[in-house]
Amino acid sequence: MTRFTGVKQPDFDTMTSKHTEAARRLEELAQALHGELRSAGLDTSPAARLRQLAGRVTTQAEDLRRRQKLVHELQRQRITFGRSTPAGSFLEMPDGLEAAKGLLDGTLAGRAALKAADGDAKALAELEKYASSGGDAEFVKAFLGTLGAQGLTRLPGSLAAQLRDARAHGDAERVAQLASGGSKALRLLSAALARGTNPKNPAYAGAGFLQQLVQQGRAQHKTGGTTYSGYQAQALIWRAHEGKPPYSKEFMETVGRDVIVYEYEQRKDEWAVSKEPLSRVFAGTQLPIIDLAGALGLGTLLRPATHAGAPGAKAQSSVIDDLFHAAKSSREASHALLNHTPPGWKKSVLDYLLTTRWEAALHTKDHAPFNDLLVTATTGQDATSQKLAADLTKILSTEVRGAFGKADSGNLEIRNRDLLDRYTALSYPLARAIAANIDQLSRLYLNHATFGQVTPQDMSYALLLATSNDAGFEALIRAQTEHMRAALDTVPPVGLNASNAERLGFTKADVKEYDFDGDGRVDKADIMQFLTDRTVAEASPFKHIVETRRQVLVAQGLDDKKADEALRTMVGNALGLLPAPGARQAGEIAAGAFGELIGKGYDKLAGVSYDEIARQVAQHMSERRPGLDETHRTLADNRLGVERLAEQMLASSMLTKGVLDDTRMDGRMFAIGNPPAIKPFGQMNPKEYSDFLEWARKKGGGSDLLDRFHNSFRQTGDVEDYLDLDILSSGGDK
């Protein structure tokens, strides 16, 4: 809370003048004293101390003059109000200069906004001066306090009406001015509103202001002959949001949830009629509430340039779309909006948006805000994110299941293209939600568990939609690659025993668990058994991801032998060769292989996103060599790409766990030095790298691991069972 000091203006002016005069006289006295002492050959330090005192008084005088100027300006603008007491009349003055300036600027900006809402072009230009002030708490409180919820709602409505009028009269110059100034004004309003409705922000305007926003949002407003709901105007503010600071969960709990209920209340009767058979014959459409810019045909004129779209675009956005744009910047806000069931409803907001309302969402085709919101809401590792990810998977799986069937060939076919197309726009956020919970694929398919209400069969149909998106398929492959890397990293190193367990990050109980032959030491045979178990387990999720992708390509009439460029790049960049983040031990010869990479600290990147580690290492390798294996460029099948990834990861794990330490390297192309060591991967040419992989396969026991991965990965019968397919060549290499 801002602290205020009461001042009597005449006395304050007198004090300021006397302070200024005292500072001047002290400086003159210090100069005179210095001259006298110097002439007499005496110590001049008393003059120096006097000058320091003069400096302090001068600083105080300057501060008082700034305050005096602000007091006069605040009084002139009638921003502060006096109080009469027996001791005289006092003016309230904020203790901090910045607070006083924020109070002044926020009030003036609020007044300019109100004038701009009345059509004053000069006031709109004046408002632009405060575009960078939206982060100051005192400014925001004064700005919102001056505008009020009504003024905040009226400004975007007036700007939209003025723009329509300028376009109708062919006034291009005025259109340009209003579009530019209006967009800046909306950004200022949005930044201020996000701060002023967040209880954790010092600019918080209180719960009452949130309720006033709801009242104004539901009310009907009229500007220049244009009647609109307040939410249609407020939506333009939400769409102008730039993400910082994000809107709060409290805003979404009060305003956001009411917006969704309000649209349903306003449209439910029309939507019910549009679903009747006779209405469908006459092209009945489920229409959302369009924001005011869309309702007036303004396209993207009032959107910031960063998301305005093409010049002259006719894009429309619904009020709900604009709300999604505001909510997507915060996981808390997105959860508050989606993980909620309004009183009297039988569906959660997420379920309602994906089913009851989805046809209305298709009308505007403005899917980016909802997609971004879903990614924000479902990709966290908290319980709410995981619940929403499971709900999203279950709902979309149920919705699209009827789009697919079995062709005469036994492969997948698309039986209802319209049904699939209805939900194609959600394929990427669905893929991201599943990727963020990639461990659930193993639990579902290996342990026949459930993910929320999602069964293994539900997940298979969800994967058909998710893998139909190229970027979604890449996200899933990368997530499962990370999962396999993490699984392989749990394998203990060769030589683990009770005496070194604690130093290597294990316990004595771990030694007993990993020591199959009971000799008190984890040896190579034990490690290979664990690697085999992990390899078979990790092949299953890869199989479901890649085979459903293959079936979708077949059903769409595309080449099922196609290798996606993203997967080809992953393999070509040797993603499987990354040192495992946080690895507890590397084999004796692994340091030679990773060489400079480990020296640069890539092994210490625990907690850093896997994609970021991959990017850093791939960039480092690309600076040393254009590529590691030319054969990667000739991959013609996603399955071959995944198998090459698995080969890289298994070879890397065998190396770092010490399985290859006793394997002879004499005469190998990749070996250097005496005794021989593995050349750093960044220095290998394609032939040397291929030679390393061959050595790991043939001499280190990697061939058996790859065979186990290949056999499990290529046995696709369970994929077909879940999708009710019957492919004649099932069980072999297809």
Salt bridges, closest charged atoms under 4 A:
ASP11 OD2 - LYS8 NZ 3.71
ASP13 OD1 - HIS72 NE2 3.24
GLU21 OE2 - ARG24 NH2 2.23
GLU21 OE2 - ARG25 NE 2.88
GLU27 OE2 - ARG51 NE 3.61
GLU28 OE2 - ARG24 NH1 2.59
ASP63 OD1 - ARG66 NH2 3.70
ASP63 OD2 - ARG67 NE 2.88
GLU73 OE2 - ARG76 NH2 2.73
GLU92 OE2 - ARG83 NE 3.59
ASP95 OD2 - ARG3 NE 4.00
ASP105 OD2 - LYS101 NZ 2.64
ASP118 OD1 - ARG154 NH1 2.90
GLU126 OE2 - LYS129 NZ 2.80
GLU128 OE1 - LYS184 NZ 3.35
GLU138 OE2 - LYS141 NZ 3.57
ASP165 OD1 - HIS169 ND1 3.34
ASP165 OD2 - ARG174 NH1 3.14
GLU242 OE2 - ARG187 NE 3.59
GLU250 OE2 - LYS249 NZ 3.21
GLU253 OE2 - LYS249 NZ 3.86
ASP258 OD2 - ARG218 NE 2.94
GLU263 OE1 - ARG357 NE 2.63
GLU265 OE1 - ARG218 NH1 3.14
ASP322 OD1 - ARG239 NH1 2.81
ASP366 OD2 - ARG239 NH1 2.86
ASP372 OD2 - LYS328 NZ 3.20
ASP382 OD2 - HIS335 ND1 3.90
ASP391 OD2 - LYS387 NZ 2.89
GLU413 OE2 - ARG415 NE 3.00
ASP458 OD2 - LYS394 NZ 2.88
ASP458 OD1 - ARG401 NH2 2.61
ASP470 OD1 - ARG549 NH2 2.83
GLU474 OE2 - ARG478 NE 3.04
ASP489 OD1 - LYS657 NZ 3.44
GLU538 OE1 - HIS483 ND1 2.77
GLU547 OE1 - ARG550 NE 3.13
ASP560 OD2 - ARG550 NH1 2.80
ASP564 OD2 - ARG549 NH2 2.34
GLU565 OE1 - ARG568 NH2 2.72
GLU596 OE2 - LYS600 NZ 3.71
GLU596 OE1 - ARG624 NH1 2.87
ASP603 OD1 - LYS604 NZ 3.50
ASP611 OD1 - ARG478 NH1 3.66
GLU612 OE2 - ARG615 NH2 2.71
ASP629 OD2 - HIS632 NE2 3.32
ASP629 OD2 - ARG644 NH1 3.13
ASP637 OD2 - ARG639 NH2 3.14
GLU643 OE2 - HIS710 ND1 2.84
GLU643 OE2 - ARG714 NE 2.96
GLU647 OE1 - ARG644 NE 3.23
GLU647 OE2 - ARG697 NH1 2.27
ASP666 OD2 - ARG664 NH2 2.08
GLU688 OE2 - LYS679 NZ 2.82
ASP691 OD1 - ARG668 NH2 2.72
GLU694 OE1 - ARG668 NH2 3.51
GLU694 OE2 - LYS698 NZ 2.81
ASP718 OD1 - LYS543 NZ 3.24
ASP718 OD2 - HIS544 NE2 3.42
GLU720 OE2 - LYS734 NZ 2.92
ASP733 OD1 - HIS710 NE2 3.07
